[in-house]
């Protein structure tokens, strides 16, 4: 047989015997393709963002305002919140004064207030107020676009109410009724339709404002959205992050940093195999040192390495993109310590369940990529399908980024950081506890 073919057969045989290589070559890509397809909603009827919490406060008794709220509830991208839950679990309608504290607690990031004067009689137009915490620029732009689309769809109806209110001040109800009846008669005769239905639409403010024939080529006529935007008085209130310099970089660097940290600490944990093969553990254990001491030393080393790496990366963001780090250095370091602990525990768990260093690297690559995708390191969690979003909060990436954003974006106090730090600490404790138990039952120290 040709020696080249013999060597090829040898390589194929070795490859088929290496389970880690088989998994990395075939299983991991297949699973990642499936997961990314779920993340991006491939072949799903409802694509795009879903379940983004948006609070709506309706202070108006205008029927058109109520229909606007129902339209927002019908938008699949939104999860519309209209009720405030008291401590005793009873509920009441949301009030405008509830919005700022709830947004600071990150209960939601976007809110729309429909004021009592949504239809103004003193001028032709409508008045709305939008609150936002644009922590993620892509998510904020998407939500603003969807809100504008829904609002513009119902502006003609609200604007018709505004026109009627304005006309009532000058003409009186009797003359307005005669005018509406004449319009309904004319429309019914010219275009057909039920006169009473047309009259009902006119009474509801549906004058057909905002609809027009398509512009011809080269026409400079303004679009309906341009026209409507001139009569919408939308007050924008940014609740959190107004004083943040370089906001986009502030939110992006945290995701990049935690991704690099996971790879670095997993590589550090898999170094246990090299030390075992070099006989280091046998020599160390001959001294008054226990297995527990070795594992805890690895855990502390991982935290120290992770802390240094994260701080260096955030300072790189400061130098390159102007991220404000120094004013919030103490709480940022605290979050970095807990994030490094959780990542180290994750790396130790990967090493504990892996039979070989090759298998550990393969498993780590797969799990880290999945966690970064699900946890929001690459794109907003709200852009994923509702099914995938359920798993986002189970990842180290999600809670680490949550801690970074609470410090650098929301400038949270230590008490406000408590829940996030507690979850990262719980993740670190669980993964390290399982790792120590598996290492003591395994052959890593033999």
matplotlib code that plots the C-alpha trace (Angstrom):
import matplotlib.pyplot as plt

x = [0.0, 1.2, 2.9, 0.9, -2.4, -1.0, -0.3, -3.7, -5.3, -3.3, -4.5, -8.1, -7.8, -6.3, -9.0, -11.8, -10.3, -10.2, -13.6, -12.9, -11.9, -15.0, -17.2, -15.5, -15.6, -19.2, -21.3, -20.3, -21.0, -24.3, -25.5, -24.2, -26.0, -29.2, -28.8, -27.9, -30.9, -33.1, -31.5, -32.1, -35.6, -34.8, -38.0, -40.1, -43.2, -42.5, -39.0, -37.2, -37.4, -40.0, -41.2, -39.4, -41.0, -42.7, -44.7, -47.7, -49.4, -52.7, -53.9, -56.5, -60.1, -60.1, -61.3, -58.6, -55.9, -57.3, -57.1, -53.5, -52.8, -54.4, -52.4, -49.2, -50.3, -50.8, -47.2, -45.4, -42.1, -43.5, -44.7, -46.9, -47.0, -49.9, -50.2, -48.1, -47.8, -47.9, -46.0, -49.2, -49.5, -52.5, -52.3, -53.3, -52.8, -49.3, -48.8, -46.2, -44.4, -43.8, -41.7, -38.4, -37.8, -38.9, -36.6, -33.7, -34.4, -34.3, -37.9, -38.2, -36.2, -38.9, -42.2, -44.9, -47.1, -50.4, -51.2, -54.6, -54.0, -53.0, -55.6, -54.9, -57.7, -55.3, -53.4, -53.7, -51.6, -51.2, -49.0, -47.1, -44.2, -41.6, -39.2, -36.1, -33.1, -31.2, -28.6, -28.3, -28.2, -29.5, -32.4, -33.3, -33.4, -35.5, -38.0, -38.2, -38.9, -41.7, -43.2, -43.2, -44.7, -47.6, -48.1, -48.1, -50.7, -53.1, -52.1, -54.8, -57.5, -56.0, -55.4, -59.0, -60.0, -57.7, -59.3, -62.8, -61.8, -60.2, -63.3, -65.7, -64.1, -65.0, -68.1, -70.0, -71.4, -74.5, -72.6, -70.0, -72.8, -74.3, -70.9, -70.1, -73.5, -72.9, -69.4, -70.9, -73.6, -71.0, -68.6, -71.4, -72.8, -69.4, -67.6, -70.3, -70.5, -72.9, -73.6, -74.1, -70.8, -69.0, -70.6, -69.6, -66.0, -66.0, -67.4, -64.5, -62.0, -61.2, -61.0, -58.6, -55.6, -52.3, -53.4, -52.5, -51.7, -48.2, -45.8, -44.8, -41.2, -39.2, -41.9, -40.7, -43.9, -43.3, -44.1, -47.0, -44.5, -42.8, -46.2, -47.4, -44.1, -44.8, -48.0, -46.8, -45.3, -43.3, -41.4, -38.4, -37.1, -33.9, -34.0, -30.6, -27.3, -27.6, -24.2, -22.4, -19.6, -19.2, -22.4, -22.0, -18.5, -19.5, -22.0, -19.9, -16.6, -18.1, -19.3, -16.0, -14.1, -16.2, -15.8, -12.0, -12.0, -13.9, -11.4, -8.4, -9.7, -10.8, -7.3, -5.9, -8.1, -7.2, -3.6, -4.4, -3.9, -0.4, 0.6, -0.8, 1.1, 4.3, 4.0, 3.7, 0.7, 2.5, 5.4, 3.1, 0.9, 4.0, 4.2, 1.6, -0.8, -4.2, -6.2, -8.5, -5.6, -4.5, -8.0, -8.6, -5.2, -6.3, -9.5, -7.8, -5.3, -8.1, -9.8, -6.6, -5.9, -9.5, -9.5, -6.3, -7.5, -10.8, -9.4, -6.8, -9.5, -11.7, -8.7, -8.1, -11.7, -11.0, -7.9, -9.4, -13.0, -13.2, -15.1, -15.3, -13.6, -11.8, -14.9, -16.4, -13.3, -14.2, -17.6, -16.2, -13.4, -15.9, -18.0, -14.9, -13.9, -17.3, -17.4, -13.9, -14.9, -17.9, -15.8, -13.1, -15.7, -17.0, -13.5, -12.8, -16.1, -15.2, -11.8, -13.5, -15.9, -13.4, -11.3, -8.5, -7.2, -8.3, -11.9, -11.8, -10.8, -13.6, -16.3, -15.1, -15.2, -18.7, -20.1, -18.4, -19.7, -23.2, -23.1, -21.9, -24.7, -27.4, -26.0, -26.1, -22.4, -23.0, -26.4, -29.3, -31.2, -34.5, -33.7, -33.8, -36.9, -39.0, -37.9, -34.2, -34.6, -35.5, -32.0, -30.1, -30.3, -28.7, -25.4, -22.4, -22.1, -25.6, -25.0, -21.5, -22.6, -25.5, -23.0, -20.8, -23.7, -25.1, -21.8, -20.7, -24.2, -26.5, -23.9, -25.5, -24.8, -23.4, -26.9, -28.3, -25.4, -26.3, -28.6, -26.3, -23.3, -25.3, -26.2, -22.5, -21.4, -24.0, -22.8, -19.2, -20.1, -22.2, -19.6, -16.7, -18.6, -19.4, -15.8, -14.2, -16.5, -15.7, -11.9, -11.8, -13.6, -11.6, -8.0, -6.6, -4.3, -3.2]
y = [0.0, 3.5, 4.9, 8.2, 6.2, 4.3, 7.6, 8.9, 5.8, 6.2, 9.8, 8.8, 6.0, 8.3, 10.9, 8.4, 7.3, 10.9, 11.5, 15.2, 15.8, 14.1, 16.2, 19.4, 18.6, 17.4, 17.7, 21.2, 22.9, 21.1, 22.2, 25.7, 26.1, 24.9, 27.3, 30.3, 29.5, 29.6, 32.8, 34.6, 33.1, 31.2, 29.8, 31.3, 33.3, 35.9, 37.3, 40.1, 41.3, 39.9, 40.5, 43.8, 45.3, 48.7, 50.5, 52.5, 55.1, 56.3, 59.5, 60.3, 59.3, 59.7, 56.5, 56.9, 56.8, 53.5, 52.1, 53.2, 51.2, 48.2, 48.6, 48.6, 45.4, 43.8, 44.6, 41.2, 42.9, 44.5, 43.2, 46.1, 46.8, 48.9, 47.7, 48.4, 45.5, 46.5, 44.8, 42.9, 41.6, 43.8, 45.9, 49.3, 51.3, 52.6, 56.3, 58.5, 59.0, 55.2, 55.2, 56.7, 54.5, 51.4, 52.2, 52.8, 49.3, 48.0, 46.6, 48.0, 50.4, 52.1, 53.8, 55.8, 58.3, 59.4, 62.6, 63.9, 66.6, 64.1, 65.9, 69.6, 72.2, 75.1, 73.9, 71.3, 68.3, 65.6, 65.4, 62.3, 61.6, 58.9, 57.7, 55.6, 54.0, 53.3, 50.9, 49.1, 51.4, 48.7, 47.8, 51.5, 52.3, 49.3, 50.1, 53.8, 52.8, 50.4, 52.9, 55.6, 53.1, 52.3, 55.9, 57.2, 54.6, 56.1, 59.7, 60.4, 59.3, 61.4, 64.3, 64.2, 64.5, 67.5, 69.2, 68.6, 70.1, 73.1, 73.6, 73.3, 76.4, 78.5, 76.9, 75.1, 71.6, 72.3, 73.6, 70.8, 68.2, 69.8, 69.9, 66.3, 65.2, 67.1, 65.5, 62.0, 62.6, 63.8, 60.9, 58.3, 59.7, 60.1, 57.0, 54.7, 53.2, 53.4, 57.0, 56.1, 54.3, 57.2, 59.6, 57.4, 57.4, 61.2, 61.5, 59.3, 61.6, 59.4, 62.1, 60.2, 62.3, 60.8, 58.8, 59.9, 58.6, 57.3, 60.1, 60.0, 59.6, 62.7, 64.1, 66.1, 65.8, 65.0, 61.5, 60.9, 60.3, 63.6, 65.4, 63.6, 64.2, 67.9, 67.6, 65.1, 66.8, 63.9, 64.8, 62.5, 61.8, 59.8, 58.4, 56.7, 57.2, 60.8, 61.7, 58.6, 59.4, 57.0, 55.1, 52.5, 51.5, 51.4, 48.6, 46.7, 46.4, 44.5, 41.8, 41.5, 41.4, 38.6, 36.5, 36.8, 36.1, 32.8, 31.6, 32.6, 31.1, 27.9, 27.5, 28.1, 25.4, 22.9, 23.4, 20.9, 18.1, 19.3, 19.5, 15.9, 14.6, 16.3, 14.6, 17.9, 16.8, 13.8, 15.9, 18.6, 16.0, 14.5, 17.7, 18.7, 19.8, 18.4, 18.1, 20.7, 23.1, 22.6, 23.2, 26.3, 27.7, 27.3, 29.0, 32.0, 32.2, 32.3, 35.1, 37.1, 36.5, 37.3, 40.5, 41.8, 40.9, 42.6, 45.8, 46.0, 45.6, 48.2, 50.6, 49.8, 50.9, 54.1, 54.9, 53.9, 54.9, 57.3, 55.0, 56.5, 53.9, 55.9, 57.5, 54.0, 51.9, 50.5, 49.0, 48.0, 46.0, 44.4, 43.2, 42.0, 39.9, 38.1, 37.7, 36.3, 33.9, 32.7, 32.3, 30.4, 28.0, 27.5, 26.7, 24.3, 22.5, 22.0, 20.5, 18.3, 16.7, 16.3, 13.2, 14.9, 18.4, 18.1, 17.3, 20.2, 22.6, 21.4, 21.5, 24.9, 26.4, 25.1, 26.2, 29.6, 30.4, 29.4, 31.4, 34.5, 34.2, 33.6, 36.0, 39.2, 39.6, 39.8, 41.3, 42.3, 39.4, 41.0, 40.2, 36.5, 34.3, 34.1, 30.5, 31.3, 34.3, 31.8, 30.5, 33.8, 34.3, 31.0, 32.2, 33.7, 36.2, 37.7, 38.4, 39.6, 42.1, 43.1, 44.0, 46.0, 47.9, 48.7, 50.2, 52.0, 52.9, 53.2, 54.1, 51.7, 51.8, 48.7, 47.9, 48.0, 45.7, 43.2, 40.9, 40.7, 40.0, 37.4, 35.5, 35.5, 34.3, 31.5, 30.4, 30.4, 28.3, 25.8, 25.2, 25.0, 22.7, 20.3, 20.6, 19.7, 16.7, 15.5, 16.0, 14.1, 11.2, 11.3, 10.5, 14.0, 13.6, 10.0]
z = [0.0, -0.8, 2.3, 2.0, 2.2, 5.2, 7.0, 6.1, 7.5, 10.7, 11.1, 10.5, 13.1, 15.7, 15.0, 15.4, 18.7, 20.0, 21.4, 22.1, 18.5, 17.3, 19.5, 18.5, 14.8, 14.5, 17.6, 18.8, 15.4, 15.1, 18.6, 18.1, 14.8, 16.5, 19.5, 17.3, 15.1, 18.3, 19.4, 16.1, 15.7, 12.4, 10.8, 13.6, 12.8, 15.4, 14.7, 16.4, 20.0, 22.3, 25.8, 26.4, 29.5, 28.8, 31.4, 30.3, 32.4, 31.0, 32.7, 30.0, 29.8, 26.1, 24.3, 21.7, 24.4, 25.7, 22.2, 22.0, 25.2, 23.7, 20.5, 22.5, 24.3, 20.9, 19.9, 20.3, 21.1, 24.2, 27.6, 28.6, 32.4, 33.6, 37.3, 40.4, 42.8, 46.5, 49.3, 50.2, 46.6, 45.8, 42.6, 41.5, 38.3, 37.7, 38.3, 36.8, 40.1, 40.2, 37.1, 38.1, 41.2, 39.4, 36.4, 38.8, 40.2, 36.6, 36.8, 33.3, 31.0, 29.0, 29.8, 28.0, 29.8, 28.2, 30.0, 30.8, 28.2, 25.4, 23.2, 23.5, 22.9, 23.0, 20.0, 17.3, 18.3, 20.9, 24.0, 25.2, 27.5, 27.2, 29.9, 29.1, 30.6, 27.3, 28.8, 25.5, 22.4, 20.0, 22.3, 22.9, 19.2, 18.5, 21.3, 20.2, 16.6, 17.6, 20.0, 17.2, 14.8, 17.2, 18.2, 14.6, 13.7, 16.2, 15.8, 13.1, 15.6, 18.4, 16.1, 15.0, 18.7, 18.9, 15.9, 17.3, 20.7, 19.0, 16.7, 19.7, 21.3, 18.2, 16.6, 19.4, 19.5, 17.4, 14.4, 14.7, 14.6, 11.4, 9.8, 10.7, 9.3, 6.0, 5.7, 6.3, 3.7, 1.1, 1.7, 1.6, -1.7, -3.4, -2.2, -0.9, 2.6, 5.5, 6.4, 10.1, 10.3, 8.6, 11.0, 14.0, 12.7, 12.4, 16.0, 17.1, 15.5, 12.4, 9.7, 7.6, 8.6, 7.8, 4.7, 1.2, -2.2, -2.8, -3.9, -7.5, -8.6, -7.8, -5.6, -2.6, -0.6, 3.0, 4.2, 6.6, 9.5, 8.8, 8.9, 12.0, 13.9, 13.7, 15.7, 18.3, 21.4, 22.8, 26.0, 26.4, 29.9, 30.3, 33.9, 34.1, 32.3, 31.3, 32.6, 31.3, 28.9, 26.0, 26.8, 24.0, 25.0, 28.7, 27.9, 25.3, 27.1, 30.0, 27.6, 25.9, 29.2, 30.7, 27.5, 27.5, 31.3, 30.8, 28.3, 30.4, 33.7, 32.0, 30.5, 34.0, 35.5, 32.8, 33.8, 36.6, 34.0, 33.1, 36.8, 37.3, 34.3, 35.5, 38.9, 40.8, 42.8, 44.2, 45.4, 46.9, 48.6, 50.3, 52.3, 54.9, 52.1, 51.4, 48.2, 49.5, 49.9, 46.3, 45.0, 47.2, 46.1, 42.5, 43.2, 44.9, 42.1, 39.5, 41.4, 41.5, 37.8, 36.9, 38.9, 37.3, 33.8, 34.3, 35.8, 33.0, 30.3, 31.9, 32.1, 28.4, 27.7, 29.7, 27.6, 24.2, 24.6, 27.5, 29.9, 33.4, 35.7, 38.4, 40.1, 40.5, 41.0, 44.4, 43.5, 40.1, 41.7, 44.1, 41.1, 39.3, 42.4, 42.4, 38.6, 38.7, 41.5, 39.5, 36.3, 38.2, 39.7, 36.2, 34.9, 37.8, 37.1, 33.4, 34.5, 37.0, 34.5, 31.7, 31.4, 29.4, 28.8, 25.2, 26.3, 28.8, 26.0, 23.8, 26.4, 27.6, 24.0, 23.5, 26.8, 26.8, 23.3, 24.3, 27.5, 25.7, 23.2, 25.8, 28.4, 26.2, 25.5, 21.8, 21.4, 23.7, 25.4, 24.4, 20.8, 21.5, 21.4, 24.6, 25.0, 24.9, 27.2, 30.0, 30.1, 29.9, 33.7, 34.3, 32.9, 34.6, 31.6, 32.2, 35.9, 35.5, 32.8, 35.1, 37.8, 35.5, 34.1, 37.5, 38.5, 35.3, 34.0, 36.9, 39.5, 42.0, 45.7, 47.5, 48.8, 45.2, 44.1, 46.8, 44.8, 41.8, 43.9, 45.9, 42.7, 41.5, 44.9, 44.8, 41.3, 42.6, 45.7, 43.7, 41.0, 43.4, 45.7, 42.9, 41.6, 44.9, 45.3, 41.8, 42.1, 45.4, 43.7, 40.6, 39.6, 39.1, 42.2, 41.4]

ax = plt.figure().add_subplot(projection="3d")
ax.plot(x, y, z, "-o")
ax.set_aspect("equal")
plt.show()
